[in-house]
């Protein structure tokens, strides 16, 4: 992974990366130099069917197990239920959260099933997880929600607050990098795009509508690994920013968001990891302006600076839709959620103020 001038990261992808992942998993399951051909076919078949994020998660978890087993002078896999129990206990004492431990166990269950090993989870492991769930009272940290007009109840009528998408866009200069970043931020908010979806947008995916809006075709996403595709709405504001960027960069086809550095990633588009860095830099600049103007408290500034990530625009879009009273089913469809759990979690702090009960009582008082 190498850093480029505009903050993007060139990440190893393609056949080489897939081959490294396959060999790493095969070495853990079958240390022999020549693994069983059938096992090799199973691993290859599974990796071709699995989402890239799933493979990355399993590799990360596998390295934790490898380090643990190396100290005990044992092969990485298989893991006995007793060894897994001790590993979970060790990881929990080291401060690992419930979600991380659940993912670790899910990865090991998958690897043991692929290799035909006995199940590594027994009742003691399950009881240990329940014990940890009961005693671990830490709240799950979530990305800061960067909303269109900030923390408001009425996204249509309210005036934009200092920390908002609209104020952020106004703070960015109109040089080439600024034009690109405005288009990126505006589109990411409108369509609630994940960074993997955002960087792969092509000019051909944007269908202009007669009223100035646009329909965005998303060919593949985290919840659409089969590639059936989905469509999202883009505002006239986003199209204005996109046209300004495309015109300045002389882009007529292909990827919309590209590196401005002479070192361009082999994919041809901005790297996934660049999105967070771009947003964090732009928000940091806005926060500095707001601090100098005395528009935000030090506490508000500190919270925003720490928690902003590429997911902040998706979270902010979710929160604005929730505050506007949009049905959870429509939010799930529009932002491509496969479960209501996460969108509801992102908006849970808005629930009391945006409920029908709150609206009724406001009229009565």
TORMARSE-731196 format. One line per 10 residues: number of its first residue (from 1); their letters; for each residue x, y, z of N, C-alpha, C, O. Coordinates in steps of 0.1 Angstrom, whole numbers. Layout:
<rs>
NUM	A	X:Y:Z:X:Y:Z:X:Y:Z:X:Y:Z  ...
</rs>
This chain:
<rs>
1	XXXXXXXXXX	9:-12:0:0:0:0:9:12:0:18:14:9  7:21:-10:15:33:-10:6:46:-10:-5:45:-16  11:56:-4:3:69:-4:6:77:-16:17:79:-20  -5:83:-21:-4:92:-32:-5:106:-28:-9:109:-16  -2:116:-37:-1:130:-33:-14:135:-28:-14:144:-19  -25:131:-33:-38:137:-29:-44:129:-17:-56:131:-14  -37:121:-11:-42:114:1:-48:100:-2:-51:93:7  -48:96:-15:-54:83:-18:-43:73:-16:-31:76:-15  -48:60:-14:-39:49:-12:-40:39:-23:-51:35:-27  -28:35:-28:-28:25:-38:-27:11:-31:-18:8:-24
11	XXXXXXXXXX	-38:3:-33:-39:-9:-26:-38:-21:-35:-43:-21:-46  -31:-31:-30:-29:-43:-39:-42:-50:-41:-49:-54:-31  -46:-52:-53:-58:-58:-57:-56:-68:-68:-45:-68:-74  -67:-75:-72:-66:-84:-84:-60:-97:-81:-60:-102:-69  -56:-105:-91:-52:-118:-89:-41:-121:-79:-41:-130:-72  -31:-111:-78:-20:-113:-69:-25:-113:-54:-21:-122:-47  -33:-103:-51:-39:-103:-37:-47:-115:-34:-47:-120:-23  -55:-119:-44:-64:-131:-42:-55:-143:-40:-59:-152:-31  -44:-144:-47:-36:-156:-46:-29:-156:-32:-27:-167:-26  -25:-144:-27:-18:-144:-14:-28:-148:-3:-25:-155:6
21	XXXXXXXXXX	-41:-143:-4:-51:-147:5:-53:-162:5:-55:-169:16  -54:-168:-7:-57:-182:-8:-45:-190:-2:-48:-200:5  -33:-186:-5:-21:-194:1:-21:-193:16:-17:-202:23  -24:-181:21:-24:-179:36:-34:-188:43:-31:-194:53  -46:-189:37:-56:-198:43:-53:-212:41:-55:-220:50  -47:-216:29:-43:-230:27:-32:-234:37:-32:-245:42  -23:-225:39:-12:-228:49:-17:-231:63:-12:-240:70  -27:-223:67:-33:-225:80:-40:-238:81:-40:-245:91  -47:-242:70:-56:-254:71:-47:-266:68:-49:-277:74  -38:-265:59:-30:-277:54:-15:-272:53:-11:-268:43
31	XXXXXXXXXX	-7:-274:64:6:-269:64:15:-276:54:26:-271:51  11:-288:49:19:-295:39:22:-286:27:13:-278:23  33:-289:20:36:-280:8:27:-283:-3:24:-274:-11  21:-295:-4:11:-298:-14:-2:-301:-8:-5:-313:-4  -11:-291:-7:-24:-294:-1:-33:-304:-9:-30:-305:-21  -42:-310:-2:-51:-319:-9:-59:-311:-21:-64:-301:-18  -59:-317:-33:-65:-310:-44:-80:-307:-42:-84:-296:-46  -87:-316:-35:-101:-313:-33:-103:-301:-23:-111:-292:-25  -94:-301:-13:-94:-289:-4:-91:-276:-11:-97:-266:-8  -81:-277:-20:-77:-265:-27:-89:-260:-36:-91:-248:-36
41	XXXXXXXXXX	-96:-269:-42:-108:-265:-50:-119:-259:-41:-125:-249:-45  -121:-264:-29:-131:-259:-20:-127:-244:-16:-135:-235:-16  -114:-242:-13:-110:-229:-9:-111:-219:-20:-116:-208:-18  -107:-223:-32:-108:-214:-44:-123:-211:-47:-126:-199:-49  -131:-221:-46:-145:-219:-49:-152:-210:-39:-160:-201:-43  -148:-212:-26:-154:-203:-16:-149:-189:-18:-157:-180:-16  -136:-187:-20:-131:-173:-22:-137:-166:-34:-139:-154:-33  -140:-173:-44:-146:-167:-56:-160:-163:-53:-165:-153:-59  -167:-170:-44:-181:-167:-41:-182:-157:-30:-192:-150:-29  -172:-156:-21:-173:-147:-9:-171:-133:-13:-163:-130:-23
51	XXXXXXXXXX	-176:-124:-5:-174:-109:-7:-159:-106:-3:-154:-112:6  -153:-97:-10:-139:-93:-6:-137:-89:9:-127:-93:15  -147:-82:14:-146:-78:28:-146:-91:38:-140:-91:48  -154:-101:34:-154:-113:41:-141:-120:42:-136:-125:52  -134:-121:30:-121:-127:29:-111:-119:37:-103:-125:44  -112:-106:37:-102:-97:44:-104:-100:59:-95:-100:67  -117:-101:64:-120:-103:78:-114:-116:83:-108:-117:93  -116:-126:75:-111:-140:79:-96:-140:79:-90:-146:88  -89:-133:70:-75:-133:70:-70:-126:83:-60:-130:89  -77:-115:86:-73:-107:98:-75:-116:111:-66:-116:120
61	XXXXXXXXXX	-86:-123:112:-88:-132:123:-79:-143:124:-75:-148:134  -75:-148:112:-66:-160:111:-52:-156:116:-46:-164:122  -48:-144:114:-35:-139:119:-35:-139:135:-25:-141:141  -46:-135:141:-48:-135:155:-46:-149:161:-38:-152:170  -52:-159:154:-51:-173:158:-37:-178:156:-32:-185:165  -31:-174:145:-17:-179:142:-8:-174:153:1:-182:157  -9:-162:157:0:-156:167:-2:-163:180:7:-166:188  -15:-166:184:-18:-173:196:-13:-187:196:-7:-191:206  -14:-194:185:-10:-208:185:5:-209:184:11:-219:189  12:-199:178:26:-200:177:33:-200:191:42:-206:194
71	XXXXXXXXXX	27:-192:200:32:-191:214:30:-204:221:39:-208:229  20:-211:218:17:-224:224:24:-236:216:22:-247:220  31:-232:206:39:-242:198:29:-252:191:31:-264:192  18:-247:186:8:-256:180:5:-251:166:7:-239:163  0:-260:157:-4:-255:144:-16:-246:145:-23:-246:154  -17:-237:135:-27:-227:135:-41:-233:136:-49:-229:145  -44:-243:128:-57:-250:128:-54:-265:127:-44:-269:122  -63:-273:132:-76:-269:138:-74:-265:153:-64:-266:159  -85:-258:158:-85:-253:171:-95:-261:179:-107:-263:175  -91:-266:191:-101:-273:199:-110:-263:206:-106:-252:208
81	XXXXXXXXXX	-122:-268:210:-131:-259:218:-124:-253:230:-126:-241:234  -116:-261:237:-109:-256:249:-99:-245:245:-98:-234:252  -91:-247:234:-82:-237:230:-89:-224:226:-84:-213:228  -100:-225:219:-108:-214:215:-113:-206:227:-113:-194:227  -118:-214:237:-123:-207:249:-111:-199:255:-114:-187:259  -99:-204:256:-88:-197:262:-84:-185:253:-81:-174:259  -85:-186:240:-82:-175:231:-93:-164:233:-89:-152:234  -105:-167:234:-116:-157:236:-114:-150:249:-115:-138:250  -110:-158:259:-108:-152:272:-96:-142:272:-97:-131:278  -86:-146:265:-74:-138:264:-77:-125:256:-73:-114:260
91	XXXXXXXXXX	-84:-126:245:-87:-115:237:-97:-105:245:-95:-93:243  -106:-110:253:-115:-102:260:-107:-94:271:-110:-82:274  -97:-101:277:-89:-94:288:-81:-83:281:-77:-74:288  -77:-85:268:-69:-75:261:-78:-63:257:-72:-54:251  -91:-64:259:-99:-53:256:-107:-54:243:-114:-44:239  -107:-66:237:-115:-67:224:-130:-67:227:-134:-72:237  -137:-60:218:-151:-59:220:-159:-71:216:-154:-80:209  -172:-71:220:-180:-83:217:-181:-85:202:-181:-97:198  -183:-75:194:-184:-76:180:-172:-83:174:-173:-91:165  -160:-79:178:-147:-85:173:-146:-99:177:-142:-107:168
101	XXXXXXXXXX	-150:-103:189:-150:-117:193:-160:-125:186:-157:-137:182  -172:-120:183:-182:-127:176:-177:-130:161:-179:-141:156  -170:-120:156:-165:-121:142:-154:-132:142:-153:-140:133  -145:-131:152:-134:-141:153:-139:-155:153:-134:-164:146  -150:-158:161:-155:-171:162:-162:-175:149:-161:-186:144  -169:-165:143:-176:-168:130:-166:-172:119:-168:-181:111  -154:-165:119:-144:-168:109:-138:-182:112:-136:-190:102  -136:-186:124:-131:-199:127:-140:-210:124:-137:-221:119  -153:-208:127:-163:-218:123:-163:-220:108:-164:-231:104  -162:-209:100:-162:-210:86:-150:-218:81:-151:-227:72
111	XXXXXXXXXX	-138:-215:87:-126:-222:82:-126:-237:86:-122:-245:78  -131:-240:98:-132:-254:102:-141:-262:93:-139:-273:90  -152:-255:89:-162:-262:80:-156:-264:67:-158:-275:61  -149:-254:61:-142:-256:48:-132:-267:48:-131:-275:38  -125:-268:59:-114:-279:60:-120:-292:64:-112:-302:63  -132:-293:68:-138:-306:73:-133:-309:87:-133:-321:91  -128:-299:95:-124:-301:109:-136:-302:118:-147:-297:114  -135:-308:130:-146:-308:139:-149:-294:144:-141:-285:144  -162:-292:147:-166:-279:152:-158:-274:164:-156:-281:173  -153:-261:163:-144:-256:174:-152:-249:185:-147:-244:194
121	XXXXXXXXXX	-166:-249:183:-174:-242:193:-182:-252:201:-189:-261:195  -182:-251:214:-190:-260:223:-198:-251:232:-197:-239:231  -205:-257:242:-213:-249:251:-205:-240:259:-209:-229:263  -193:-244:263:-184:-235:271:-181:-222:264:-180:-212:270  -178:-223:251:-175:-211:243:-187:-203:242:-186:-190:243  -199:-209:240:-211:-201:239:-214:-194:252:-218:-182:252  -213:-201:263:-215:-195:276:-205:-184:279:-209:-174:285  -193:-185:274:-183:-175:276:-187:-162:269:-186:-151:274  -193:-164:256:-197:-152:249:-209:-145:256:-210:-133:256  -218:-153:261:-229:-147:269:-225:-140:281:-230:-129:285
131	XXXXXXXXXX	-215:-146:288:-209:-139:299:-203:-125:296:-205:-115:302  -196:-125:285:-189:-113:280:-200:-103:276:-198:-91:278  -210:-107:269:-221:-98:265:-228:-92:277:-233:-81:276  -229:-99:288:-235:-94:300:-227:-84:307:-232:-74:312  -214:-86:308:-205:-78:316:-199:-66:308:-194:-56:314  -198:-68:295:-192:-57:286:-203:-47:283:-212:-49:275  -203:-35:290:-213:-25:289:-209:-14:280:-216:-3:279  -197:-15:273:-193:-4:265:-202:-3:253:-206:-12:247  -205:10:250:-214:12:238:-205:12:226:-193:15:226  -212:8:215:-205:6:202:-203:20:196:-213:28:195
141	XXXXXXXXXX	-191:24:193:-188:37:187:-192:37:172:-190:27:165  -199:47:168:-203:48:154:-198:61:148:-194:70:155  -198:61:135:-192:72:128:-201:85:131:-213:83:133  -195:96:131:-203:109:132:-212:111:120:-207:109:109  -224:114:122:-234:116:111:-233:130:106:-237:139:113  -228:131:94:-227:145:88:-239:147:80:-241:142:69  -248:155:85:-262:157:80:-262:169:70:-253:178:71  -272:170:62:-273:180:52:-273:194:58:-265:203:53  -281:196:68:-282:209:75:-277:208:89:-280:218:97  -271:198:93:-266:196:106:-277:190:115:-286:183:110
151	XXXXXXXXXX	-275:191:128:-284:184:138:-297:192:139:-299:200:149  -306:190:129:-319:197:129:-331:187:129:-329:176:126  -342:192:132:-354:184:132:-361:185:118:-367:175:114  -360:196:111:-367:198:99:-357:201:88:-351:212:87  -354:190:80:-343:191:70:-347:200:59:-338:205:51  -360:203:57:-364:212:46:-364:227:51:-359:235:43  -370:230:62:-372:244:66:-361:250:74:-359:262:73  -353:242:81:-343:247:90:-331:253:82:-328:249:71  -325:263:89:-313:269:83:-301:260:86:-300:254:97  -292:259:76:-280:250:79:-272:254:91:-270:266:93
161	XXXXXXXXXX	-269:245:99:-260:247:111:-246:247:107:-242:243:96  -237:252:115:-223:253:112:-217:240:107:-210:240:96  -219:229:114:-213:217:110:-224:209:102:-232:202:108  -223:210:89:-233:204:80:-227:202:66:-216:207:63  -233:193:58:-229:191:45:-229:204:36:-219:207:29  -239:212:38:-240:224:30:-229:234:34:-224:240:25  -227:236:46:-216:245:50:-202:239:46:-193:247:43  -201:226:47:-188:220:42:-186:222:28:-174:226:24  -196:221:19:-194:223:5:-191:237:2:-182:240:-7  -197:247:10:-194:261:8:-179:265:12:-174:274:7
171	XXXXXXXXXX	-173:256:20:-160:260:26:-149:255:16:-137:258:19  -152:247:6:-142:241:-2:-139:249:-14:-148:253:-21  -126:252:-17:-123:261:-28:-126:254:-42:-128:242:-42  -127:262:-53:-131:257:-66:-119:254:-74:-119:255:-87  -108:250:-68:-96:245:-76:-99:230:-80:-110:225:-76  -91:224:-89:-95:210:-94:-98:200:-83:-107:193:-83  -89:200:-72:-91:191:-61:-104:194:-54:-111:185:-49  -107:207:-52:-119:211:-45:-131:207:-53:-141:203:-47  -131:209:-66:-143:205:-74:-145:190:-73:-157:186:-72  -135:182:-74:-136:168:-73:-142:164:-59:-151:156:-58
181	XXXXXXXXXX	-137:170:-49:-141:167:-35:-155:171:-32:-163:164:-25  -160:182:-38:-173:187:-36:-183:177:-43:-193:173:-37  -179:172:-55:-188:162:-62:-188:149:-54:-199:143:-53  -177:145:-49:-176:133:-41:-185:134:-29:-192:124:-26  -183:144:-21:-191:146:-9:-206:147:-11:-214:141:-4  -210:155:-21:-224:157:-24:-231:144:-29:-242:141:-24  -224:137:-38:-230:124:-43:-230:113:-31:-240:106:-30  -220:113:-23:-219:103:-12:-231:105:-3:-237:96:2  -234:118:0:-245:121:9:-259:117:2:-267:110:8  -261:123:-10:-274:121:-16:-278:106:-17:-289:102:-14
191	XXXXXXXXXX	-269:98:-21:-272:83:-24:-268:74:-12:-270:62:-13  -263:80:-1:-258:72:10:-248:61:6:-249:50:9  -238:66:-2:-229:56:-8:-218:51:1:-213:59:9  -216:38:1:-204:33:8:-192:37:-1:-193:40:-13  -180:37:5:-169:42:-2:-165:33:-14:-161:38:-24  -168:20:-13:-165:11:-24:-175:13:-36:-171:11:-47  -187:18:-33:-196:22:-43:-192:35:-49:-193:37:-62  -188:44:-41:-186:58:-45:-174:59:-55:-175:65:-66  -163:52:-52:-151:54:-61:-153:46:-74:-145:49:-83  -162:38:-75:-164:30:-88:-175:36:-97:-179:30:-106
201	XXXXXXXXXX	-181:48:-93:-190:54:-102:-184:58:-115:-173:63:-115  -191:55:-126:-186:59:-139:-196:69:-145:-207:70:-141  -191:77:-154:-199:87:-161:-212:81:-167:-222:86:-166  -210:69:-172:-221:62:-178:-232:57:-168:-243:54:-172  -229:57:-155:-238:53:-145:-248:64:-141:-258:62:-134  -245:77:-146:-254:88:-142:-264:91:-153:-260:95:-164  -276:90:-150:-287:92:-160:-294:106:-157:-301:106:-147  -292:116:-165:-297:129:-162:-312:129:-164:-318:123:-174  -320:136:-156:-334:137:-156:-337:151:-161:-329:160:-159  -349:153:-166:-353:166:-172:-354:177:-161:-353:189:-165
211	XXXXXXXXXX	-356:174:-149:-358:184:-138:-345:188:-132:-344:196:-122  -334:183:-137:-321:186:-132:-315:176:-122:-303:176:-119  -324:167:-117:-319:156:-109:-313:145:-117:-311:147:-129  -309:134:-111:-303:123:-119:-306:110:-112:-308:110:-99  -305:100:-119:-306:86:-114:-292:80:-115:-286:80:-126  -288:74:-104:-274:68:-104:-276:53:-103:-282:47:-95  -269:46:-113:-269:32:-113:-257:27:-105:-246:31:-108  -260:18:-96:-249:12:-87:-248:-2:-91:-256:-10:-86  -238:-6:-99:-238:-20:-104:-235:-31:-94:-239:-42:-95  -228:-27:-83:-225:-37:-73:-223:-30:-59:-218:-19:-59
221	XXXXXXXXXX	-227:-37:-48:-225:-31:-35:-223:-43:-25:-223:-54:-28  -221:-39:-13:-218:-48:-2:-229:-58:-1:-227:-70:2  -242:-54:-2:-253:-62:-1:-258:-68:-14:-269:-73:-15  -251:-66:-25:-255:-70:-38:-242:-76:-45:-238:-71:-55  -237:-87:-39:-225:-93:-45:-228:-100:-58:-219:-103:-66  -241:-103:-61:-244:-110:-73:-244:-100:-85:-244:-104:-97  -244:-87:-82:-243:-77:-92:-256:-74:-100:-256:-71:-112  -267:-76:-93:-280:-73:-99:-282:-58:-101:-289:-54:-110  -275:-50:-93:-275:-35:-95:-287:-29:-88:-297:-35:-84  -285:-16:-85:-295:-8:-78:-295:6:-83:-285:10:-90
231	XXXXXXXXXX	-305:14:-80:-305:28:-85:-307:37:-73:-314:34:-63  -301:49:-73:-302:59:-63:-305:72:-69:-302:75:-81  -310:81:-60:-313:95:-65:-302:104:-63:-295:103:-52  -299:113:-72:-289:124:-70:-296:137:-72:-304:139:-82  -293:147:-63:-299:160:-64:-293:169:-75:-283:165:-81  -300:179:-79:-295:189:-88:-282:195:-83:-273:199:-91  -281:196:-70:-269:202:-63:-257:193:-67:-246:198:-71  -259:180:-66:-248:170:-69:-244:171:-83:-232:170:-87  -254:172:-92:-251:172:-106:-243:184:-110:-235:184:-119  -246:196:-103:-239:208:-106:-224:206:-102:-215:210:-110
241	XXXXXXXXXX	-222:200:-91:-208:197:-87:-201:187:-96:-189:189:-99  -208:177:-100:-202:167:-109:-199:173:-122:-188:171:-127  -208:181:-128:-205:187:-141:-193:197:-140:-185:197:-149  -192:204:-129:-180:213:-127:-167:205:-127:-157:209:-133  -167:194:-120:-155:185:-119:-152:179:-132:-140:179:-136  -162:173:-138:-159:166:-151:-154:176:-162:-145:172:-170  -160:188:-162:-156:198:-172:-141:202:-169:-134:203:-179  -138:204:-156:-124:209:-153:-114:198:-156:-103:200:-161  -118:185:-153:-108:174:-155:-109:168:-169:-101:159:-172  -118:173:-178:-120:168:-191:-122:153:-192:-117:146:-200
251	XXXXXXXXXX	-131:149:-183:-135:135:-182:-148:133:-190:-158:140:-186  -149:125:-200:-161:122:-208:-166:109:-206:-178:106:-209  -158:99:-201:-162:85:-199:-153:79:-188:-143:84:-185  -158:68:-183:-150:61:-173:-153:66:-159:-163:72:-156  -143:63:-150:-145:66:-136:-146:81:-134:-138:89:-140  -155:85:-125:-157:99:-122:-146:104:-113:-141:115:-115  -143:96:-102:-134:101:-92:-120:94:-94:-119:82:-93  -110:102:-97:-97:98:-100:-87:105:-91:-89:116:-87  -75:99:-90:-64:106:-83:-59:118:-91:-59:117:-104  -55:128:-85:-49:140:-91:-33:139:-91:-26:147:-96
261	XXXXXXXXXX	-28:128:-86:-14:125:-85:-9:119:-98:-17:113:-105  4:120:-100:10:114:-112:10:99:-109:12:91:-119  9:94:-97:9:80:-93:-5:75:-92:-12:77:-82  -10:70:-103:-24:65:-103:-25:50:-101:-17:43:-106  -35:47:-92:-37:33:-89:-40:25:-101:-46:30:-111  -37:12:-101:-39:3:-113:-53:2:-116:-57:-1:-128  -62:4:-107:-77:3:-109:-82:14:-118:-92:13:-125  -75:26:-118:-80:37:-126:-89:47:-119:-92:57:-124  -93:43:-107:-102:51:-99:-95:55:-86:-86:48:-82  -101:64:-79:-96:68:-66:-97:55:-57:-107:48:-57
271	XXXXXXXXXX	-87:53:-48:-87:42:-39:-97:43:-28:-100:54:-24  -103:32:-24:-113:32:-13:-108:40:-1:-115:48:4  -96:37:3:-90:44:15:-89:59:14:-87:65:24  -89:64:2:-88:79:0:-100:87:5:-99:98:9  -112:80:5:-124:87:8:-124:93:22:-127:105:24  -121:84:32:-120:89:45:-110:101:47:-113:110:54  -99:99:41:-88:109:43:-93:122:37:-90:133:43  -99:122:25:-104:134:19:-114:141:28:-114:153:30  -124:133:33:-135:139:41:-129:145:54:-133:155:58  -120:137:60:-114:142:73:-107:155:71:-107:164:79
281	XXXXXXXXXX	-99:156:60:-92:168:57:-101:180:55:-98:191:60  -112:178:47:-121:188:44:-129:193:57:-131:205:59  -133:183:65:-140:186:78:-130:193:87:-134:203:94  -118:189:88:-108:195:97:-106:210:93:-105:219:102  -106:213:80:-105:227:76:-117:235:80:-116:246:84  -129:229:78:-141:236:82:-141:238:97:-145:249:102  -137:228:105:-137:230:120:-128:241:124:-131:248:134  -117:242:117:-107:253:121:-114:266:118:-112:276:126  -121:268:107:-128:280:104:-139:283:115:-140:294:120  -146:273:118:-157:274:128:-151:278:142:-157:286:149
291	XXXXXXXXXX	-140:272:145:-133:275:158:-129:290:158:-130:297:168  -123:294:147:-118:308:147:-129:318:147:-128:329:153  -141:314:142:-153:323:142:-161:321:154:-171:329:156  -157:312:163:-165:310:175:-179:304:173:-188:306:182  -181:296:163:-194:291:160:-197:277:166:-208:273:167  -186:270:171:-188:257:177:-180:257:190:-169:263:191  -185:249:200:-177:248:212:-165:238:210:-165:231:201  -156:239:219:-144:230:219:-148:215:219:-143:207:213  -159:212:228:-163:199:229:-169:193:216:-167:182:212  -178:202:209:-184:198:197:-173:196:186:-174:187:178
301	XXXXXXXXXX	-163:204:186:-152:203:176:-144:190:178:-141:184:169  -141:187:191:-134:175:194:-141:162:190:-135:153:184  -154:162:192:-162:150:189:-162:148:174:-160:137:169  -165:158:166:-166:157:152:-152:153:146:-152:145:137  -141:159:151:-128:157:145:-124:142:146:-118:136:138  -128:136:158:-124:122:160:-132:112:153:-127:102:149  -145:115:151:-154:104:146:-158:105:132:-166:97:127  -152:115:125:-156:116:110:-148:105:102:-136:103:104  -156:98:94:-150:88:85:-158:88:72:-167:96:70  -154:80:63:-161:79:50:-176:75:52:-184:78:43
311	XXXXXXXXXX	-179:69:63:-192:64:66:-201:76:71:-213:74:72  -195:87:75:-203:98:81:-214:103:72:-224:107:77  -211:103:59:-221:109:49:-233:99:48:-244:103:47  -230:86:48:-241:76:47:-249:76:60:-261:76:60  -242:78:72:-249:79:84:-258:91:85:-269:91:89  -252:103:80:-260:115:80:-272:114:71:-283:120:75  -271:108:60:-283:106:51:-293:98:58:-305:101:57  -289:87:64:-298:78:71:-306:86:82:-318:85:84  -298:95:90:-304:102:100:-314:113:95:-324:115:101  -311:119:84:-320:129:78:-333:123:73:-343:128:75
321	XXXXXXXXXX	-332:111:67:-344:104:62:-352:100:74:-365:101:74  -346:95:85:-353:91:97:-360:103:103:-372:103:107  -353:115:104:-359:127:110:-370:132:102:-379:138:107  -370:130:89:-380:134:80:-393:125:80:-403:128:73  -392:114:88:-403:105:89:-404:95:78:-415:89:76  -394:93:70:-394:83:60:-395:69:66:-388:66:76  -403:60:60:-405:47:65:-392:39:65:-384:40:55  -390:30:75:-377:23:75:-375:14:63:-364:11:59  -386:9:58:-385:0:46:-380:8:34:-372:3:26  -385:20:33:-380:29:22:-365:33:24:-358:34:14
331	XXXXXXXXXX	-361:35:36:-347:38:39:-338:26:36:-328:28:30  -343:14:39:-335:2:36:-333:0:21:-323:-3:17  -344:3:14:-343:1:-1:-335:12:-7:-326:9:-15  -337:24:-3:-329:35:-9:-314:35:-6:-306:39:-14  -311:31:6:-296:30:10:-290:16:10:-279:14:14  -298:7:4:-293:-7:2:-289:-14:15:-278:-19:16  -297:-13:25:-295:-21:37:-302:-34:36:-313:-35:30  -296:-45:41:-302:-58:41:-309:-61:54:-317:-71:54  -307:-53:64:-314:-55:77:-317:-41:83:-310:-31:81  -328:-40:91:-332:-27:97:-323:-24:109:-324:-12:114
341	XXXXXXXXXX	-316:-33:114:-308:-31:126:-299:-19:126:-299:-11:135  -290:-18:115:-280:-8:115:-286:6:112:-283:15:119  -295:8:102:-301:21:100:-308:26:113:-308:38:115  -315:17:120:-322:21:132:-312:25:143:-314:35:151  -301:18:144:-291:21:154:-284:35:151:-282:42:161  -282:38:139:-276:51:135:-285:63:139:-281:74:143  -298:60:139:-308:71:142:-315:70:155:-324:77:158  -309:61:164:-316:59:177:-317:71:185:-327:73:193  -307:80:185:-308:92:193:-318:102:188:-322:111:195  -323:100:175:-333:109:170:-347:104:173:-357:112:172
351	XXXXXXXXXX	-348:92:177:-361:85:178:-371:93:187:-382:95:183  -367:97:199:-376:104:208:-382:117:202:-394:120:203  -373:125:196:-377:138:191:-385:137:178:-392:147:174  -384:126:170:-390:125:157:-402:116:157:-408:113:147  -406:111:169:-417:102:170:-430:109:168:-431:121:169  -441:101:165:-454:107:164:-459:112:177:-466:122:178  -455:106:188:-458:110:201:-453:125:204:-460:133:208  -440:127:200:-434:140:202:-441:150:193:-443:161:198  -444:147:181:-451:156:172:-465:160:177:-469:172:176  -472:151:183:-485:153:188:-485:162:200:-492:172:202
361	XXXXX	-475:159:209:-474:167:222:-469:181:219:-472:190:226  -461:183:208:-457:197:205:-469:205:201:-470:217:205  -478:199:194:-490:207:190:-499:210:202:-507:220:202  -498:201:212:-507:203:223:-502:213:234:-509:217:243  -489:217:232:-483:225:243:-480:239:237:-475:248:244
</rs>
